């Protein structure tokens, strides 16, 4: 028994020596790479180790050896946590079927947004970012400290790329900035996640969208709010627009959960988790043609966590895919409640029937005119009745003009006019009221065609290759003026000579006014006028006032007038025939017939 215990004791002692020797070999301050040096005598002194009763004493020198690490090794060990940067500027592109976004590692900013589904005037993918080093780039950050902001703006971030995402990191002298960007492969949505730390503590900051945005437009293309970009923000349940030139104070925009910039057809809007009070200003930047333009700059306090950004077209289906609230950014005007269903009808006609936006506009216009035919019929019949009593009305008007303002006979004349209206069943508002009822729909279609991105660069036929641009040869505006003139000539003339002259001046005046209007809008008006001419011709043929019985009795069975004088009270009777002097040619013809 004692012999076994002695063997176990010796074995334990030997194992302790082995462990002590291995620990000293692998974890000594000098390290195994210096084992061949002349100063290392560990193997020679190993036999003296049995004097120790346990391996614990050598542990103390190992723990105390940390401060003795050579100075040249310390920077290499601390570099990953203390300093991270790239050696050269690079650009990284995240591409999907929707767009290609280019990010620069200098400042980790957005340099380019190219849309392959929309092209510019040269046929290249449309570029939405029109910024520079002078104006600053989108997605810069501001901490409120000019020195820190300048350091971040000029820093070269280290880049890590992944599937559909890029991560950029910069760290130096206790400052650490991390920007991660991810794109949605199926939607116009970019997700940004940004963090700024100083000595490990979070630093509050803002993100900025700046520089020119959107596409350039030729002068003369009408659009409410101008062709340039504006600040857009959600206030309540409606989007508001503030043109860059109208910004008076950085606090002009109230807190909003959706805010950004937008031009006529495209926009970049931050999708924030809650309302944030932005700071806005209009900044002069160099435009594509060398001239200065005023571009909006919007700065938003960055919340915790990722933030979505919609960058793309103002098209309802794409907007609704990202956030249904974004569809309200499309400004259909005051009668938007009418424009939206008509837009759905236009899209349905295009997608299901014709496949051409020009023909879709023509078919939609015909449908609208057919729907309004009862009102147009009522309007024209009322005007025909007014024309019938025009001589009596003119007599009353002359009588009315001769009376002084305080003449007691004025009420009598007015009562006589009302009696005349009642006698012939004429409604004084019958000619105007149907037109007033149509006006909201006309205005709704006007705004619909103004803001619909579907018409951008959409061809119709022949020389019209862009329904959102003016007719290059002014053919549609001229045809519009001619058709309006024909329509005016076919309508019953107004009993008021001044009003009649004004109506005849309208066609040339509107032609000049709308020379530079969108081709799609002119196509709508031209189609409406041509269809209106056809409707008026049909009304004159089938709804013209019937001739009086006396007039019909004065006609031969074949429809020609009988010999003799028509009754004096017959409508349209030629009173001049009975008053014609005998010596006139008519008298000679009568004498020859008597012979």
Protein Blocks (a to p, Z undefined) as FASTA:
>chain_A
ZZmmmmmmmmmmmmmmmmmmmmmmmmgfnopmlmmpmklcklmmmmmmmmpgbfklmmmm
mmmmmmmpcfklmmmmmmmmmogcdfbdcddddddfkbccdddfehpaafbdcdfkbccf
kopacdfbdcdfknopehiacehiaklmmmmmmpccdddddehiacddddeehiacdddd
dddfkbccddddddddeehiacddddddedjedjdddehiacehijbdcddddehjaccd
ddfklpmbfklpccdfbdcdddfkbccddddfbdcdddddddddddfkopacdddddddd
ddedjdddddddddfklmmmmomklmmmpcgbjmlmmmmmmmmmmmmmmmmmnopaklmm
mmmmmmmmmmmmmmmmmmmmmmmmmmmmmmmmmmmmmmmmmpcfklcklmmmmmmmmmmm
mmnopafklmmmmmmmmmmmmmmmmmmmmmmmklgopafbhjllbfkbccfklmmmmmmm
mmmmmmmmmpccdfblklmmmmmmmmmmmmmmmmmgcfklmmmmmmmmmmmmmmmmmmmm
mmgccddfklmmmpcfkopacedjddfklghiafklmmpcfkbmklmmmmmmmZZ
